Amino acid sequence: MVRLIEITVLDDLKEFMKLASECVSDIGVHTEDGQIADAKSILGLKAINYNKPIKVVTEDEKFLKRLDKWAVDMDYYDPAEFNKK
């Protein structure tokens, strides 16, 4: 399952990392420009570019639901644009 989210401030990134570390499932973070990081890796997440929304990939539906506050409104963001360079 995939969720498109937008993180804009450091406190949100810290909260996201905390939520990810509490989850038993694997969680991947993918950027528009092809960067991939483990959501439980502090170093990996700090290397990610957050200027645009990121994809969060996991099989944990409950975790994805906890990301509601950062969810990108799909009416304003075209996911087809995500993989274009």
Biotite code that builds the C-alpha atoms (Angstrom):
import biotite.structure as struc

atoms = struc.array([
    struc.Atom([0.000, 0.000, 0.000], chain_id="A", res_id=1, res_name="MET", atom_name="CA", element="C"),
    struc.Atom([1.170, 3.516, -0.765], chain_id="A", res_id=2, res_name="VAL", atom_name="CA", element="C"),
    struc.Atom([0.401, 6.898, 0.773], chain_id="A", res_id=3, res_name="ARG", atom_name="CA", element="C"),
    struc.Atom([1.556, 10.255, -0.548], chain_id="A", res_id=4, res_name="LEU", atom_name="CA", element="C"),
    struc.Atom([2.497, 12.654, 2.255], chain_id="A", res_id=5, res_name="ILE", atom_name="CA", element="C"),
    struc.Atom([4.160, 16.018, 2.641], chain_id="A", res_id=6, res_name="GLU", atom_name="CA", element="C"),
    struc.Atom([6.519, 16.791, 5.507], chain_id="A", res_id=7, res_name="ILE", atom_name="CA", element="C"),
    struc.Atom([7.561, 20.428, 5.752], chain_id="A", res_id=8, res_name="THR", atom_name="CA", element="C"),
    struc.Atom([9.043, 20.969, 9.236], chain_id="A", res_id=9, res_name="VAL", atom_name="CA", element="C"),
    struc.Atom([11.588, 19.111, 11.346], chain_id="A", res_id=10, res_name="LEU", atom_name="CA", element="C"),
    struc.Atom([9.104, 18.374, 14.138], chain_id="A", res_id=11, res_name="ASP", atom_name="CA", element="C"),
    struc.Atom([6.889, 16.563, 11.635], chain_id="A", res_id=12, res_name="ASP", atom_name="CA", element="C"),
    struc.Atom([9.851, 14.491, 10.465], chain_id="A", res_id=13, res_name="LEU", atom_name="CA", element="C"),
    struc.Atom([10.645, 13.577, 14.080], chain_id="A", res_id=14, res_name="LYS", atom_name="CA", element="C"),
    struc.Atom([7.033, 12.548, 14.663], chain_id="A", res_id=15, res_name="GLU", atom_name="CA", element="C"),
    struc.Atom([7.026, 10.500, 11.451], chain_id="A", res_id=16, res_name="PHE", atom_name="CA", element="C"),
    struc.Atom([10.241, 8.711, 12.514], chain_id="A", res_id=17, res_name="MET", atom_name="CA", element="C"),
    struc.Atom([8.731, 7.962, 15.935], chain_id="A", res_id=18, res_name="LYS", atom_name="CA", element="C"),
    struc.Atom([5.589, 6.488, 14.373], chain_id="A", res_id=19, res_name="LEU", atom_name="CA", element="C"),
    struc.Atom([7.680, 4.409, 11.958], chain_id="A", res_id=20, res_name="ALA", atom_name="CA", element="C"),
    struc.Atom([9.890, 3.064, 14.751], chain_id="A", res_id=21, res_name="SER", atom_name="CA", element="C"),
    struc.Atom([6.794, 1.874, 16.629], chain_id="A", res_id=22, res_name="GLU", atom_name="CA", element="C"),
    struc.Atom([5.611, -0.130, 13.613], chain_id="A", res_id=23, res_name="CYS", atom_name="CA", element="C"),
    struc.Atom([6.696, -3.773, 13.207], chain_id="A", res_id=24, res_name="VAL", atom_name="CA", element="C"),
    struc.Atom([6.278, -3.754, 9.413], chain_id="A", res_id=25, res_name="SER", atom_name="CA", element="C"),
    struc.Atom([8.866, -2.569, 6.900], chain_id="A", res_id=26, res_name="ASP", atom_name="CA", element="C"),
    struc.Atom([8.272, 1.007, 5.744], chain_id="A", res_id=27, res_name="ILE", atom_name="CA", element="C"),
    struc.Atom([9.912, 2.582, 2.721], chain_id="A", res_id=28, res_name="GLY", atom_name="CA", element="C"),
    struc.Atom([10.087, 6.237, 1.745], chain_id="A", res_id=29, res_name="VAL", atom_name="CA", element="C"),
    struc.Atom([10.418, 7.115, -1.946], chain_id="A", res_id=30, res_name="HIS", atom_name="CA", element="C"),
    struc.Atom([11.022, 10.556, -3.434], chain_id="A", res_id=31, res_name="THR", atom_name="CA", element="C"),
    struc.Atom([10.080, 11.911, -6.816], chain_id="A", res_id=32, res_name="GLU", atom_name="CA", element="C"),
    struc.Atom([13.721, 11.917, -7.902], chain_id="A", res_id=33, res_name="ASP", atom_name="CA", element="C"),
    struc.Atom([14.275, 8.245, -7.089], chain_id="A", res_id=34, res_name="GLY", atom_name="CA", element="C"),
    struc.Atom([15.700, 8.390, -3.563], chain_id="A", res_id=35, res_name="GLN", atom_name="CA", element="C"),
    struc.Atom([14.650, 5.508, -1.320], chain_id="A", res_id=36, res_name="ILE", atom_name="CA", element="C"),
    struc.Atom([15.070, 5.249, 2.436], chain_id="A", res_id=37, res_name="ALA", atom_name="CA", element="C"),
    struc.Atom([14.024, 3.011, 5.284], chain_id="A", res_id=38, res_name="ASP", atom_name="CA", element="C"),
    struc.Atom([11.526, 5.025, 7.352], chain_id="A", res_id=39, res_name="ALA", atom_name="CA", element="C"),
    struc.Atom([13.136, 3.648, 10.515], chain_id="A", res_id=40, res_name="LYS", atom_name="CA", element="C"),
    struc.Atom([16.589, 4.938, 9.571], chain_id="A", res_id=41, res_name="SER", atom_name="CA", element="C"),
    struc.Atom([17.430, 8.376, 10.934], chain_id="A", res_id=42, res_name="ILE", atom_name="CA", element="C"),
    struc.Atom([20.325, 8.795, 8.513], chain_id="A", res_id=43, res_name="LEU", atom_name="CA", element="C"),
    struc.Atom([18.243, 7.598, 5.576], chain_id="A", res_id=44, res_name="GLY", atom_name="CA", element="C"),
    struc.Atom([15.410, 10.000, 6.328], chain_id="A", res_id=45, res_name="LEU", atom_name="CA", element="C"),
    struc.Atom([17.744, 12.947, 6.824], chain_id="A", res_id=46, res_name="LYS", atom_name="CA", element="C"),
    struc.Atom([19.189, 12.355, 3.348], chain_id="A", res_id=47, res_name="ALA", atom_name="CA", element="C"),
    struc.Atom([15.767, 12.613, 1.680], chain_id="A", res_id=48, res_name="ILE", atom_name="CA", element="C"),
    struc.Atom([14.657, 15.755, -0.164], chain_id="A", res_id=49, res_name="ASN", atom_name="CA", element="C"),
    struc.Atom([11.352, 16.967, 1.308], chain_id="A", res_id=50, res_name="TYR", atom_name="CA", element="C"),
    struc.Atom([10.718, 19.813, -1.139], chain_id="A", res_id=51, res_name="ASN", atom_name="CA", element="C"),
    struc.Atom([7.998, 17.715, -2.751], chain_id="A", res_id=52, res_name="LYS", atom_name="CA", element="C"),
    struc.Atom([5.628, 15.047, -1.413], chain_id="A", res_id=53, res_name="PRO", atom_name="CA", element="C"),
    struc.Atom([7.055, 11.607, -0.669], chain_id="A", res_id=54, res_name="ILE", atom_name="CA", element="C"),
    struc.Atom([5.591, 8.129, -1.099], chain_id="A", res_id=55, res_name="LYS", atom_name="CA", element="C"),
    struc.Atom([5.344, 5.951, 1.989], chain_id="A", res_id=56, res_name="VAL", atom_name="CA", element="C"),
    struc.Atom([5.187, 2.253, 1.145], chain_id="A", res_id=57, res_name="VAL", atom_name="CA", element="C"),
    struc.Atom([4.173, -0.437, 3.644], chain_id="A", res_id=58, res_name="THR", atom_name="CA", element="C"),
    struc.Atom([1.745, -3.303, 4.123], chain_id="A", res_id=59, res_name="GLU", atom_name="CA", element="C"),
    struc.Atom([0.623, -1.853, 7.483], chain_id="A", res_id=60, res_name="ASP", atom_name="CA", element="C"),
    struc.Atom([-2.718, -0.186, 6.827], chain_id="A", res_id=61, res_name="GLU", atom_name="CA", element="C"),
    struc.Atom([-2.956, 1.121, 10.410], chain_id="A", res_id=62, res_name="LYS", atom_name="CA", element="C"),
    struc.Atom([0.379, 2.904, 10.042], chain_id="A", res_id=63, res_name="PHE", atom_name="CA", element="C"),
    struc.Atom([-0.733, 4.572, 6.816], chain_id="A", res_id=64, res_name="LEU", atom_name="CA", element="C"),
    struc.Atom([-3.897, 5.773, 8.561], chain_id="A", res_id=65, res_name="LYS", atom_name="CA", element="C"),
    struc.Atom([-1.741, 7.461, 11.220], chain_id="A", res_id=66, res_name="ARG", atom_name="CA", element="C"),
    struc.Atom([-0.271, 9.664, 8.467], chain_id="A", res_id=67, res_name="LEU", atom_name="CA", element="C"),
    struc.Atom([-3.543, 11.508, 7.794], chain_id="A", res_id=68, res_name="ASP", atom_name="CA", element="C"),
    struc.Atom([-2.232, 14.874, 9.013], chain_id="A", res_id=69, res_name="LYS", atom_name="CA", element="C"),
    struc.Atom([0.444, 14.867, 6.291], chain_id="A", res_id=70, res_name="TRP", atom_name="CA", element="C"),
    struc.Atom([-1.625, 13.336, 3.487], chain_id="A", res_id=71, res_name="ALA", atom_name="CA", element="C"),
    struc.Atom([-1.519, 15.145, 0.159], chain_id="A", res_id=72, res_name="VAL", atom_name="CA", element="C"),
    struc.Atom([-4.907, 16.002, -1.297], chain_id="A", res_id=73, res_name="ASP", atom_name="CA", element="C"),
    struc.Atom([-4.975, 14.065, -4.536], chain_id="A", res_id=74, res_name="MET", atom_name="CA", element="C"),
    struc.Atom([-7.164, 16.774, -6.113], chain_id="A", res_id=75, res_name="ASP", atom_name="CA", element="C"),
    struc.Atom([-4.148, 19.079, -6.034], chain_id="A", res_id=76, res_name="TYR", atom_name="CA", element="C"),
    struc.Atom([-1.325, 16.642, -6.733], chain_id="A", res_id=77, res_name="TYR", atom_name="CA", element="C"),
    struc.Atom([-1.135, 14.414, -9.778], chain_id="A", res_id=78, res_name="ASP", atom_name="CA", element="C"),
    struc.Atom([0.549, 11.114, -8.836], chain_id="A", res_id=79, res_name="PRO", atom_name="CA", element="C"),
    struc.Atom([1.365, 10.542, -12.496], chain_id="A", res_id=80, res_name="ALA", atom_name="CA", element="C"),
    struc.Atom([3.789, 13.452, -12.169], chain_id="A", res_id=81, res_name="GLU", atom_name="CA", element="C"),
    struc.Atom([5.582, 11.702, -9.293], chain_id="A", res_id=82, res_name="PHE", atom_name="CA", element="C"),
    struc.Atom([7.790, 9.467, -11.418], chain_id="A", res_id=83, res_name="ASN", atom_name="CA", element="C"),
    struc.Atom([8.629, 12.032, -14.091], chain_id="A", res_id=84, res_name="LYS", atom_name="CA", element="C"),
    struc.Atom([12.084, 13.594, -13.968], chain_id="A", res_id=85, res_name="LYS", atom_name="CA", element="C"),
])
